Amino acid sequence: MLRESLFAALAAPSPPTVFEWRWAIFSVGIGAILLTIGVLAMTVFLFRRKTADRTLLYFGIFVILYAVRMFVREAPVLSVFAIPRAVGSHITGTITFIIVIPAVLTFLEVVQTRWRRIMLCILGVQLAFAAIAVPLDFMRIDRDTLDRTNSILVLVSWVVLTVFLFFLRPPGRLSHELRVVAVGFGVFGLFVVHANLVALHILPGRDVEPVGFLFFVCTLGYFVLHRIFAREESLLAIRKELEIAEQIQTSILPREVPRLAGIDIAARYLPMSAVAGDFYDFLLVGGHHLGVLIADVTGHGVPAALIASMLKVAFASQSEHAADPARVLTGLNRALCGKFEDHFVTAAYLFFDLDRGIVRYAGAGHPPLLSFSAAHRTARAIEQNGLFLGMFPEAEYASMEMQLQPGDRYLLYTDGLPETKNSASEEFGTARFAKTLESHAHLGASALADELFREIARWSARDRGSLQEDDMTLVVLDVAAAT
C-alpha cells in the first residue's frame, strides 16, 4: 500500500487548465519581482560584510523564501520543470513552516529594545513548531493539521506584532518611514487574515496574499533602506568627528622635540586608534633647563583624548615651578580632580638642570623610569610613585634627585610598550625592556627609539592588519657624552 501511494504521489500530474495558467503567469510575475528584491537585498548585505546590521540578510531570506513558495505552488510551473506535485508540496510546506523565522529576525533588528522579549518569544514558538512540523510533513503525517496549526500561529503572531508595534507604543507621532511601514503592515495584515481564513475553510475563494505581500515588501524595503542610509550618514558623521578629534589631538602634541645643547631627544607616539589617551610634552625653561611630562589616560578613544587635552592646558600652567617635579604633579592633580569620574591619569615628570648637572624625577602611578649608565653599561628601573592623577585632591607626591653623568640615557614610556604580549600571552616586561636598552647602547636616541619599537613588534608577532593592544608612547633623552 505504501509503495502504491508513493508511485501515485510521483505520478505525472494532469495538464493545467487555462485558468491555472493565467493565475500562474500572474503569480510568477509577482514572484519574479519579489525574488529580484530579495536577491538585491542579499547582494547589498554581502557587499557590506563589515556591518553588524543583519536586517538586509534576514529581509532578503524572507522575501526569497516567499518568492520560491509562490513558484512551487503553481501547477503550471511544476509541469514546465517536471517537478512532481508531491515534491512541490513538501517544498511549499517546509517554506510555510519556516518563513516566519526570518520575518521575526528582521523585526528583531529594527524593533525597540522593550519589545525584544515579545519578539524572542514569538521566534521561540516558531522555531519549535518548525522543528516538529518539517519532519512530520516529510513523513506525510497529518498535513492538514500542520497547516491549520501553522495558520493559527501566524494569525496569533500577526495580531501580537500589530498590537505591540503600533498600539502599545510610547505616545507621539510615528516617524515618516514607520508610517509607511504601518500602512504596508496593515494592508498585508488584511491579506494574511484572508489567506489563513481561506486555509481554515472559514472563507471561500482563492489565496491572494501575494498581492498584499508585494505591497508590504515595498514599504518594508523602503524602511530598511531608509534605516541603513540613516546609519551610514551617522557613521560618516562619526568618522568626520573622529578625524577632527584626531587633528585636535595631533595639535596638542609637540610638533618637534626641543633643541637643547647637552641633551639629545627622540619621541615616538603610536596610538591604538585614531584618537588616544597617551600624551607627552616639554617645558623649556631658559637654555639649560628642561621639563618632560609623559602621561597615560585610562581608556581609549575620544573621552581619553579630551582628558589629554585638559592635561596639556594644566601642564602649561606649571612652568613657574617646573624645577620641582612633586609640585608639578600636585598642580596637575588638583587641576584634573573633579573633572571626570570614570577615568584617571598616570604620569611621570623628569626635570633636567644642566647648569647644576642634576635631574629630578617624580611619578604618579606610572611605569618606572628607565635609566642607562654609560659608566657601568647597565640599565635600571627607577620608581618614585605617588597616587595617579585626577581622583584624590589631597594626594601628595615626592621627587628624587640624581646626578647627570656624560653619556647617560633616560627613557619615559607608557605601559603599552612593556605590557605588549606575544602569542603565549607573555608580556614584554620592564626587564626585557632594560636588556634591549643595554644591548643597543651604541645607538643614538632616535635610532634606539625605532629599534625598541621594532623589537616589540617582533615580540608580539602580530598578524598584518591586527590591532595593537594599547597606545604606545616613548621619549628617549640622551645626555651628551664627555668630549
N, C-alpha and C positions, 0 to 999 in steps of 0.2 A: 504493500500500500504506500509506504514512504517513497519507494522507487518510482511508482506511478505518479505521485504528486510532484516529485522533483522534476520529472520529464514534462509534466503538464505546466509547471511554472516556467520552464525554459523553452516551451514551445513557441513557435512563431506567432506573434500577435496578429489579430485581424487588422486589415487595412484601415487607416484612419479615415473618418468621414470628412466632407468638405468643411463642416462647421469646426471640427477639431483642427483642421489645417489653418483656417482663418484665425482661430484663437491662438494656435501655436505661433503663427507669424507675429501676432501682437505681443505675446509673452516673450518670444525670443528677442524682439526689438527692445523691450524694456530690460530684459536680462543682459543684452549686449551693452546697453548704456550703463547698467549697474556694474557689470564686470569691468568695464573701462574705468569707472570711478574707483573701484576697489584696487585695481592694478596700479593706477596712478598714485593712490594713497600709499600703497606698499612701496612703490618705487621712490617716492619722496622720502619716506621713512628710512629706507636703506641708504639713500644718499646723505641722510643726516644721522649717521650711526653714532656720533659722539653725544647726541642728546639723550637725556634720561626720560624724556617725554615719549610714552608709548601710545599716545592717543591715535596717531595715524596708523600704527601697526594693528591695533585691535579694530579700529574702524574699517580698515582695508579687509581684514579677515572676515568680519561680519558681513560686509557687502558682497564679497566674493562668494561666500557660502550661500548667501541668499540667491545670487545670480545662478550658481550651479544648480541649486534646487529647482529654480524655475525651469531650467533646460531639461532636467531629467524627469520633471513632472509631465511633460508633454509627450503624448504617444507618437506624434509625427517625428519628433526629434529622436526618440528611441528607435523608430523604424528606419530612419535615414542612416543611423550609425549601427544598426543591427544589435542593439542592446536589449537583452531580454527584459520584459517588464518586471520580473521578479528582482533582477539586479537593480533596475531603476528605482523600484520600490524601497529596497534596502538603502540605497544612497539617499533617497528622499527622507526616509525615516531617521537615518543617522544624523543628517544635517538638521532636521527638525528638532531632534533631541539635544543637540549641542549648540545651536545657533544663538541661543540666549546668552551663552557664556561670554563670547567676545563682545556682545552688546553691553552686558553689565560691566565688563572690564573697561570698555570705552567710557561709560559714565563714571566709573571709579577714578579715572584720570582727571576728570574735569569737575566732579561734584565737590561741594564744600565739605570740609572735614567732619562737620557734625552729622552728615548723612552717610558717612563711610560704613558705619556699623550696620545700618539697614541694608546697604548695597552688598556688604560682605555676607549677610545672612541670605539674601536672595541668591548670590553666587554659590554659596554652600549648598543650598537646596537644589539648584540646577545641576551642579556637579554630581551630587549624589543620585539624582534622578537619571542623568545621562549615563552614569556608570552602571546602572541597573538596566535601563531601557535598551541601550545599544546591543548588548549581548543577547537579551531576550528577543529583540527583533530579528537578529541573525539566526536565532534558533526557531523563528516563526512561532513564537509563543504569544498568543492573545494580542495581536497588533491593535485591534480596535480599542482595547482597554488602555494600552500605552498611549494611543493618540488622544483619547479622551482625557487621560490624566495630564498629558502634556498641554492640552488646550486649557484645562483648568489652571495649571501652574502659570501659563503665560498670561491668562486673564488676571489672575491674582497679582502677579508681578507687575503687570502694566498698571493696575489700579494703585498699587503701593507706590510705584515710581511717580505716578501722576500726583498723588496726594502729597508725598514728601517733597517733590521737586518744585511744585507750583502752588500748593495750598498752605503747607506748614513751613513757610519760609519767612525770614525776617521782613518786617514792614518796609515799604519803599518800592520804588518803581524798578522793574526789570531793565537791565541794560538792553541796548538795541539788538545785539546778537542773540541774547536769551529770549527776547520776544519773538524773534524769527523762529528759533527752535521750538518755542512753546506752540506756535501756530502749527508747525510741521508735526510736532508730537501729538497735538490734539487731533489733527486730520488723520494721521496714521492710526491713532488710537481707535477712531471710529471704524476704520477698515479692519483693524485687528479684531475688535469685538465682533464685527460682522462675520469675519472669516472663521473665528472659533465657534460662534453660534451656529454657523453652517456646518462646521465639522462635528458639532454635537447634535446635529439634525434638529435644532430648535427652529432655525430659519431655513426656508428653501432657497435655491439659487446656486450660483457658482462663486467660487472664491475669487474676488477681485482685489485682494490685499496688495498685490504688486503695484497697483496704481498709487495707492496711498504710501507704500514704502518708497517708491521713487521720489515722491514729493518730500517725504521726511528725510531721505538721504540727501537731497539737495539742500534742505535747511540745515541739517546736521553737518554736512560738508562745509557750508558757509561758516558755521560756528567754529568748527575745528580749525579751519584755515585762519579765521579771524584771531583765535586764541594763539595759534602758532606765530602769526605775523606780529601780534602784540608782544609775545615773549621775545621774538627776535629783536624787535625795536627796543625792548627793555634791556636785553643783553648788550645791544650796541651802545645804548646809553651808559650802561655799567662799564663797558670796555673803554668808552671815551673818558669817563670819570677816572678810571684806573690809570689811563695814560696821563691825564692831568696830574693825578696824585703822584705818579712816578716822576714826572717833570719837577713837581714841587719838592719831592724828597731829594732828587738829584741836586736841586739847587741849594739844599741846606748842607750838603756835604762839601768839604773843601774842594775847590776846582783843582788845586795843586798843593803839594806839600810845601811848608815854609822852607826858604833857603837860609840856612844858619851856619855860619863858619864854625867848624868844630863838630857838627853833627850831620850825618847822612841819614835821610828819612825816606822810607818807602811805605806806601799804604796800598792795601788791596781790599776791595769790597765786592762780595759776591752774594747778592740776595737770593733767597729761596724762591721768591715770586716777584711780581712786578714792583710791589712795594713791600718794605720790610721794616723790622724794628731795630736793626743794628745802626749804630751811629758812632762817628768819631769826629773830633775837631781839635783845633790848636789855638792856643793863646800865645802870641808872640809879644813879649814884654821887653822893649828895647832890643838891642842887638845881641845880647848874650843870655837871655832868659827865655825859656820855652815851657809852656804847659801843654800836656797832651791828655785828652779825655777819650776814653772808649766806653761805650755803653751798649746794653742789650735789653730791649723792652720785651717782656714776655708776650707770647703770641706772635701772630703774623698778620700781614695784610694792612688795610687802611687804618684800623684803630692803633696798631703799634706804630705805624708811620706818623700818625698825628701826635702821639706822645713823644716820638723822637723829635718832631718839630718844636714841641714845647721845651724839650731838653736843650735844644740849640739856643733858644732865647734865654733860658735860665743860665746857661753856661757863659754866654756873652756878658752877663751882668756880674760875673765872678772875677773880672780882671783886676779889681782893686786888691784882692788878696790871693792872686794866682800863685804866689810863692808858698802858700800854706795848703797842702792837699786836703787836710782834715777840714779846714774852713770851707774849701770849695765844695766838698761833698755834703757838708752840713747845709750850705746855702742851696744846693741843688735839691736836697731832700725836702727842705722847707718850701721851696718853690713848687714842688710837684705834689706834696701831700694835699689831699682833699680834692684833687683834680680828676681822679678816676678811682674806681673801686675794684675792678676785676683784673688789673694789671699792676706789675711792679717793674722796677728797673734795676739791673745790676750794672755797676760801673767801676772803673779804675782810672785813677788820675796820677800822672807822672810829671814832675817838675824838674827841669834842668837849670842849674845855676852855674854857667860856665865861668863866671868870674871867681867864684869860690871853689869850683871843682867838685860840686856835690849834686846829688839827685835825691829828690824826696818822692815817696810813694804812699798812696792810700787806696783802699778798695772798699766797695760796698757790695758784698755778696758775689763778687766777680771771680772768674778763674784766676789763678795766681800769675803774677808777673814772671816771665822767664828772663833770666839774666845769664849772659855768657861772659866768662872771664877770659880775656886774652892771655893773661899771665899763666893761668892754670889750665887752660884749654878745656874747661868743663862748664857745663850749664846747670843751673839750679832753679828751682821754683821758689818764688818769694811770695808769701801770703800775708797780707796785713788787712784783714777784712772787718768791716762793720756790717750792720744790717742793710739790706737792699733799700733802694730809694723809693719814696712815694707812698709808704704805708705807715710809718711811725714818726710823727712830727718831732718827738723828743730824742730820736736816735742820735748817738754821738759817734764820732769817728776819730781815729788816731792815725798818725803817719809815721813813717820811718825814714831815716836819712842814711845815705850811703855815699862813699867817696867815688868820684868818677876816675876811672883809670883808662889810659890810652888803649884803643882797640876793643874796649868792652862793647857789648851789644845787649839791647833790651827789646823784648817783644811783648806787646799788648795785643790781645786777641779775644774774640768772643767764643762761647762754648761750642759753636757749630764745628770748629776745627777739631779739638780733641775728642769730641763725642761722636764723630763720624764713625759708622760701623762698617765692618766688612761682611762678607757673605755668611760668616759664622756668628754674626751679631756681636762681635768683639769690638770694643771702642779703640780708636787710635791711641788715645790716652796722652796725658801730660808727659809721662816718662819717655814714650816713643817720640814725642814732640822734641824733648830735650836732646835725645840722641841724634835726631835728624839735624838739630841745630849744631851739635858738636861735629858731626861728620861733614858739614858743609861750611865750616868756619871761614874757609878761604874765599867764599863768595861775598860780593858786595850786598848792600841792603836790598836793592831791587831784585837782583838775581836770586838771593836767598828766598825772598817772598814768593817768587814764581816757582822755585824748586819745592818749597813747602806745599804749595797747592798741588803741584804735580804728584808729590809723594802721597798726599791724602787721596787724590783721585785714584792712584794705583792701589792704595789700600782698600778703598771702598769698592773698586772694580764694578762701578755702576754700568748697567746696560745703557747704550746710547738712547737718549731721549727720556730716561728716567729722571725723576726729580730728586734734588738733594734734600736731605732731611731737615736742614736748618740753614739760617743765614750764616754767612762766614765773613768776618772782618779781621784784618791783621794790620798792625802797624809795627814796622821794624825801625829801630833807632840805633845807629852806629856812632860810637864816639870815635873821633879821628885818632888814628894811630900816631905815636910819637915819631917825629922826624929826626 
